[in-house]
């Protein structure tokens, strides 16, 4: 699709962008695009880091598993004999 673009096409696209935004606004536009891309990348890294922390390895038990009711044997209760 983009393989048919040559130098003239790119020059025309740049001229249209220059007419739409103006020469004064192009540096500010480029700066804001760069900042947005930087923030996006940092947020993606943070999400990956959160996913790695949220998925603990199955080899080591977590601290929340120690001492819970599931790790302690249940107490034996006396049967309720109400027929007497």
ABEGO torsion letter per residue (X at the ends): XAAABBAAAAAAAAAAAAAAAEAAAAAAAAAAAAAAAAAAAAAAAAAAAAAAAABBBAABBBAAABGBAAABBBBBBBBBBAAX
